[in-house]
Amino acid sequence: MADGDGKDRKSLDHGRFTALVGVIYYVSFAAHFTFIFVFWLVDKPTLGAFNVASVAIIASAIFAHRRGRVALGFALYTFEIVAHAAVATYVLGWQSGLFVYVSIPLMVVFFLPDTRPGAKLALSALLLALMIGIIAMSFVMPATNPYPSPLQEFSFVGNFVFMAAVNGAFALVFAQAVQAAEDGLQAANARLQHFAGAVSELLDPMLVGKLRTGADLSSDVRYLTVLFADLAGSTKLSQEMDDGAFGRMIDRFAAEMHAIIKRHGGFVEDISGDGILAYVGNFESGGPEEDAGAVVRMAVEMQQTLRDLNVGFAAEYDLPSPLQMRIGISSGEAFVGKSSGVRAIYTANGESVNLGAKLEQALKTLEPPDGILISQTTAGLIGADETDLTEHTLQIGGRSHAAFSVDC
């Protein structure tokens, strides 16, 4: 069971227990309060005074429970039940309602929250032993001041009716508490699902899934294949187009690119306008070769999809020229995970990541200034025999680098 489910179950257990004592404590209080006047009417002031003590103990149990001292409240209530059963049996006889005294504590014990089954069983056995001892006492030591026979029968039947009423009231309140708890859990789950859906629109679903399962997102060294993509000439195009039209076009472009990346198992770290950063290997990896191949296939599909989008964009937005996209890809070890700080982000850092960004920018020096440019390491991973590659020697960051453009 997940931690969240366990907490929900504990909350439900507390709701059930509160419903139970909410009935039994108050009904017991009312019953003993009534017996004060009953014993006064039948001229048994000693038993009336004993019920005054019972009312005081139960009132203390209610007060303790409402103050959050559940264990103390239960202990006071159990003491009152056992003491009352012993005294009533000794004075009046077992007909005074011993089965009431047995069933109520056992019911309370059964629904005690946060209690191990073994502890519940031991506590139930102790209560039963006490009550059996009280029954035995009634045979060895007959009642000192029993009810007259008709009153005994009335007491026996009355206690039986009282017990049935308590059980009925408890069943009603218990059912209402369970329904309310379940309704609350369903509402909370619906809110959680809505929140997760909203977050998934802002963060990559892979990351959201890891957050929901409590996965360790601390930074670690992973072998990644990184993709940087950016539209060429988008700034000039935004100045020539209506803001609303340009925004809708870029939204459509980003949505299509995002879908392609996810189909190939990529993680999207960021989509800022027409710029995209994605990589494979951080959460799910088929190994460096498979990851590199997935990213290159992803980039080829992105370029092919952009060409298809341009047909629709030209008709809908009267584009002066087709959109062009630069994609840089590199492979290597990177430090990836949750950054530290006040506002932590999930990000990848390292020389291989920087190289991917530089390869995307280096496409500006080639003709045409778009396409896919991959690092020498990535080319070695995917195999030149499987992909049509053209080698270039580029000056990147003051150093000479071999890079390869991909035919798409």
matplotlib code that plots the C-alpha trace (Angstrom):
import matplotlib.pyplot as plt

x = [0.0, 1.3, 2.1, -0.8, -3.2, -2.0, -2.6, -6.1, -6.8, -5.6, -7.8, -10.8, -10.0, -10.0, -13.3, -14.9, -13.6, -14.8, -18.2, -18.3, -17.4, -19.6, -22.5, -21.5, -20.0, -23.0, -25.6, -23.8, -23.7, -27.4, -28.3, -26.4, -27.8, -31.3, -30.4, -29.7, -33.3, -34.5, -32.6, -33.8, -37.4, -37.0, -35.3, -31.8, -29.7, -26.4, -26.8, -27.9, -24.7, -22.7, -24.3, -23.3, -19.7, -20.3, -21.6, -18.5, -16.1, -17.8, -17.9, -14.1, -13.7, -15.7, -13.6, -10.3, -11.4, -12.5, -9.1, -7.3, -6.4, -8.0, -6.2, -7.0, -10.6, -10.9, -9.1, -11.5, -14.5, -13.3, -12.7, -16.2, -17.7, -15.8, -16.4, -20.1, -20.5, -18.9, -20.8, -24.2, -23.8, -22.7, -25.6, -28.4, -27.5, -26.3, -29.7, -28.6, -27.2, -23.9, -24.1, -24.2, -21.0, -19.4, -20.4, -19.7, -16.0, -15.3, -16.9, -14.7, -11.6, -12.3, -12.4, -9.4, -7.3, -3.5, -3.6, -1.9, -4.2, -2.2, -2.8, -6.5, -6.8, -5.0, -7.1, -10.3, -9.2, -8.5, -12.0, -13.7, -11.7, -12.8, -16.5, -16.3, -14.9, -17.8, -20.3, -18.7, -18.9, -22.7, -23.0, -20.5, -21.7, -25.4, -26.7, -26.9, -29.9, -31.5, -34.4, -37.8, -38.5, -40.7, -38.1, -35.3, -37.2, -37.9, -34.2, -33.1, -35.5, -34.7, -31.0, -31.6, -33.6, -31.0, -28.2, -30.2, -30.8, -27.1, -26.1, -28.7, -27.6, -23.9, -24.6, -26.3, -23.6, -20.9, -22.3, -22.6, -19.0, -17.7, -19.7, -18.4, -14.9, -15.1, -16.7, -13.9, -11.3, -12.9, -13.1, -9.4, -8.4, -10.3, -8.5, -5.2, -5.9, -6.8, -3.7, -1.5, -3.1, -2.5, 1.1, 1.6, 0.9, 3.7, 6.2, 7.2, 4.9, 7.9, 9.0, 5.4, 5.2, 8.5, 7.3, 4.1, 5.9, 8.5, 11.4, 14.9, 15.5, 18.8, 21.5, 23.7, 25.9, 24.0, 24.9, 22.6, 21.9, 20.8, 18.8, 18.6, 16.2, 15.4, 13.5, 15.6, 14.5, 11.6, 12.3, 12.1, 9.0, 7.2, 7.7, 6.1, 3.1, 0.1, 1.0, -2.1, -1.4, 2.3, 1.5, -1.0, 1.4, 4.2, 1.9, 0.9, 4.6, 5.6, 2.7, 3.7, 7.4, 6.5, 4.4, 7.2, 9.7, 7.4, 6.8, 10.5, 10.8, 12.4, 12.3, 11.4, 13.3, 12.1, 10.1, 10.6, 8.7, 10.3, 13.3, 13.4, 15.7, 15.1, 17.2, 17.1, 18.8, 17.9, 14.8, 14.4, 17.4, 18.0, 21.7, 23.9, 23.5, 19.7, 19.3, 21.4, 19.5, 16.1, 17.1, 18.4, 15.2, 13.3, 15.1, 14.5, 10.7, 10.7, 12.2, 9.8, 6.8, 7.9, 7.8, 4.3, 3.3, 4.7, 2.1, -0.7, 1.0, 1.5, -2.2, -3.5, -1.0, 0.3, 4.0, 6.5, 8.9, 8.7, 9.8, 13.3, 14.6, 18.1, 18.7, 22.0, 22.6, 25.4, 26.0, 28.0, 28.0, 26.0, 25.1, 21.3, 18.7, 17.1, 19.2, 19.6, 18.3, 15.2, 13.5, 14.8, 14.6, 15.2, 18.0, 21.1, 24.6, 27.9, 30.2, 28.1, 25.0, 26.9, 28.1, 24.6, 23.7, 26.8, 26.1, 22.6, 24.1, 26.9, 24.2, 24.0, 27.4, 26.3, 24.2, 21.3, 21.2, 18.9, 18.9, 20.4, 24.0, 25.3, 28.5, 31.2, 30.4, 26.7, 27.7, 29.9, 27.0, 24.4, 26.8, 27.6, 26.4, 22.8, 22.4, 23.4, 25.9, 28.0, 31.1, 32.1, 35.0, 33.8, 35.4, 33.4, 34.5, 37.9, 38.5, 38.1, 35.3, 34.2, 30.4, 28.0, 24.9, 22.0, 20.2, 16.5]
y = [0.0, 3.5, 5.9, 8.1, 5.2, 4.3, 7.8, 7.8, 4.4, 5.8, 8.8, 6.5, 4.4, 7.6, 8.6, 5.2, 5.3, 8.8, 7.8, 4.9, 6.8, 9.7, 7.4, 5.2, 7.9, 10.2, 7.4, 5.9, 9.4, 9.9, 6.4, 6.8, 10.3, 8.8, 6.0, 8.7, 9.6, 6.0, 4.9, 7.9, 7.0, 3.3, 4.5, 3.2, 6.3, 4.4, 3.2, 6.7, 8.1, 5.4, 6.6, 10.1, 8.9, 7.1, 10.2, 12.1, 9.5, 9.4, 13.2, 13.1, 10.5, 12.7, 15.7, 13.8, 12.5, 15.9, 17.3, 14.7, 12.4, 9.4, 6.8, 8.5, 8.8, 5.2, 4.1, 6.2, 4.8, 1.2, 1.6, 2.9, 0.0, -2.6, -1.0, -0.4, -4.0, -5.3, -3.1, -3.6, -7.3, -7.5, -5.4, -6.1, -9.4, -10.3, -9.2, -5.6, -5.8, -7.6, -8.3, -4.5, -4.1, -6.9, -5.8, -2.1, -2.3, -5.1, -2.9, 0.0, -2.1, -3.5, -0.1, 1.4, 3.2, 2.8, -0.4, -3.6, -6.7, -8.5, -5.6, -5.5, -9.3, -9.1, -6.2, -7.9, -11.1, -9.1, -7.5, -10.8, -12.3, -9.5, -9.9, -13.7, -13.1, -10.7, -13.4, -16.0, -13.6, -13.3, -17.1, -17.4, -14.2, -13.6, -10.1, -8.2, -6.0, -7.5, -6.0, -7.5, -10.2, -8.0, -5.3, -7.8, -8.9, -5.4, -4.5, -7.5, -6.6, -2.9, -3.5, -5.7, -2.9, -0.3, -2.4, -2.8, 1.0, 1.7, -0.7, 0.8, 4.3, 3.3, 1.6, 4.7, 7.1, 4.7, 4.4, 8.2, 8.6, 6.0, 7.6, 11.0, 9.7, 8.0, 11.0, 13.1, 10.7, 10.7, 14.5, 14.7, 12.1, 14.2, 17.3, 15.4, 14.1, 17.6, 19.0, 16.3, 17.0, 20.7, 20.1, 17.8, 20.6, 22.6, 19.8, 16.8, 13.8, 11.7, 14.1, 14.3, 10.5, 10.4, 13.1, 11.2, 8.0, 9.8, 8.8, 10.1, 13.0, 14.1, 15.0, 12.2, 11.5, 9.8, 9.1, 11.3, 12.1, 15.7, 17.6, 21.4, 22.8, 26.3, 28.0, 30.1, 33.7, 33.5, 36.9, 38.6, 36.6, 37.6, 41.3, 40.7, 38.8, 39.6, 38.7, 36.4, 34.6, 34.1, 32.8, 30.3, 29.1, 28.6, 26.8, 24.4, 23.9, 23.3, 20.8, 18.8, 18.7, 17.7, 14.8, 13.5, 13.7, 11.8, 9.1, 8.5, 8.3, 11.7, 13.9, 17.5, 19.8, 23.0, 24.5, 28.2, 29.7, 28.1, 26.7, 23.1, 21.2, 17.4, 14.3, 10.6, 8.5, 10.2, 8.2, 5.4, 4.2, 1.5, 2.1, 4.8, 3.4, 2.9, 6.3, 8.1, 6.4, 7.3, 11.0, 11.1, 9.4, 11.9, 14.9, 13.5, 13.2, 16.7, 18.1, 16.1, 17.2, 20.9, 20.6, 19.3, 22.0, 24.7, 23.8, 24.5, 27.5, 29.1, 28.7, 29.9, 32.6, 33.6, 33.0, 34.9, 32.0, 28.4, 27.9, 26.4, 24.6, 24.0, 20.9, 20.1, 16.7, 15.5, 12.5, 12.0, 12.0, 14.8, 15.8, 15.5, 15.8, 18.3, 21.3, 22.7, 26.2, 28.0, 27.2, 23.8, 22.7, 19.5, 20.1, 18.6, 20.2, 19.3, 19.6, 17.2, 19.4, 22.6, 21.0, 20.2, 23.8, 24.9, 22.5, 24.0, 27.5, 26.2, 25.4, 29.1, 28.9, 26.1, 26.3, 26.0, 27.3, 24.6, 20.8, 18.4, 18.5, 15.7, 15.3, 12.9, 10.8, 10.6, 9.6, 6.8, 5.5, 5.4, 4.0, 5.8, 2.8, 3.1, 6.9, 9.2, 11.5, 14.4, 15.3, 18.9, 20.4, 23.3, 25.8, 25.7, 27.5, 28.1, 24.4, 22.3, 19.8, 17.1, 17.2, 15.4, 16.7, 14.2, 13.7, 14.1]
z = [0.0, -0.8, 2.0, 0.9, 1.0, 4.5, 5.8, 4.3, 6.0, 9.4, 8.9, 8.2, 11.3, 13.4, 11.9, 12.7, 16.3, 16.8, 15.5, 17.9, 21.0, 19.9, 20.3, 23.2, 25.5, 25.3, 25.5, 28.5, 30.1, 29.5, 30.8, 34.1, 34.5, 34.2, 36.7, 39.3, 39.3, 39.0, 42.1, 43.9, 43.1, 44.2, 47.4, 46.7, 47.4, 47.5, 43.9, 43.0, 44.4, 42.6, 39.3, 40.1, 40.2, 36.9, 35.3, 36.5, 35.2, 31.8, 31.6, 32.2, 29.5, 27.0, 28.0, 27.5, 24.2, 22.9, 24.0, 21.9, 24.9, 23.3, 25.3, 28.6, 27.6, 26.7, 29.9, 32.0, 30.2, 30.4, 34.2, 34.7, 32.7, 34.7, 38.1, 37.3, 36.2, 39.4, 41.8, 40.0, 39.9, 43.5, 44.7, 42.2, 40.5, 37.0, 35.5, 35.9, 32.4, 32.3, 28.6, 28.1, 30.0, 28.0, 24.5, 24.7, 25.7, 23.2, 20.5, 21.5, 21.6, 18.2, 16.6, 18.5, 15.8, 15.5, 17.5, 16.5, 16.2, 18.9, 21.3, 20.5, 21.1, 24.4, 25.6, 24.5, 26.4, 29.5, 29.4, 28.9, 31.8, 34.0, 33.0, 33.5, 36.9, 37.7, 36.5, 38.7, 41.6, 41.2, 41.8, 44.7, 46.4, 45.7, 45.3, 48.6, 47.6, 44.5, 42.7, 43.4, 40.8, 38.5, 38.5, 37.7, 34.7, 33.7, 34.1, 32.0, 29.2, 29.5, 29.2, 26.2, 24.5, 25.5, 24.0, 20.8, 20.6, 21.2, 18.4, 16.1, 16.8, 16.4, 13.1, 11.8, 12.9, 11.9, 8.4, 8.1, 9.3, 6.8, 4.0, 4.9, 5.1, 1.8, 0.2, 1.6, 0.2, -3.2, -3.3, -2.2, -4.9, -7.5, -6.4, -6.5, -10.0, -11.1, -9.6, -11.2, -14.6, -14.2, -13.1, -16.0, -18.4, -16.8, -16.1, -18.1, -17.3, -16.5, -13.8, -12.4, -12.2, -10.3, -7.9, -7.2, -6.4, -4.2, -6.3, -5.5, -7.8, -6.3, -8.9, -10.2, -13.2, -16.1, -19.7, -21.8, -25.4, -25.4, -28.1, -28.5, -31.1, -32.1, -34.9, -37.3, -37.8, -35.4, -33.9, -37.3, -38.1, -34.8, -35.8, -39.2, -37.9, -35.6, -32.1, -31.7, -34.9, -34.2, -30.7, -32.0, -34.6, -32.1, -29.7, -32.4, -33.3, -29.7, -29.1, -32.2, -31.2, -27.6, -28.9, -31.1, -28.2, -25.9, -28.6, -28.7, -24.9, -24.4, -21.3, -22.0, -19.6, -21.2, -24.0, -24.1, -27.0, -30.0, -28.1, -26.9, -24.6, -24.3, -23.6, -23.1, -20.5, -17.3, -16.2, -18.8, -20.8, -23.3, -23.2, -24.8, -28.4, -28.2, -26.5, -29.2, -32.0, -30.4, -30.2, -33.8, -35.1, -32.9, -34.6, -38.1, -37.4, -35.9, -39.1, -41.3, -39.2, -39.5, -43.2, -43.1, -40.6, -42.9, -45.6, -43.2, -41.7, -45.1, -45.9, -42.5, -41.6, -45.0, -44.0, -46.1, -45.9, -44.3, -40.7, -40.4, -37.3, -36.1, -34.0, -32.1, -30.6, -28.3, -26.1, -22.9, -19.2, -17.5, -14.0, -14.0, -11.3, -8.9, -8.2, -4.7, -3.7, -2.8, -6.1, -7.1, -10.8, -12.6, -15.0, -16.7, -16.7, -18.1, -21.1, -23.3, -22.6, -23.5, -26.7, -27.8, -27.4, -29.3, -32.2, -32.6, -32.8, -35.2, -37.8, -38.4, -40.2, -42.5, -45.7, -45.3, -41.7, -40.4, -40.2, -37.6, -36.4, -34.1, -32.2, -33.1, -30.0, -31.0, -34.6, -33.2, -31.1, -33.9, -36.5, -39.8, -41.8, -40.5, -41.0, -43.9, -42.3, -43.7, -41.7, -40.9, -39.1, -37.0, -34.6, -31.4, -28.3, -29.8, -30.4, -33.6, -33.4, -35.8, -36.3, -38.6, -40.3, -40.7, -44.0, -43.3]

ax = plt.figure().add_subplot(projection="3d")
ax.plot(x, y, z, "-o")
ax.set_aspect("equal")
plt.show()
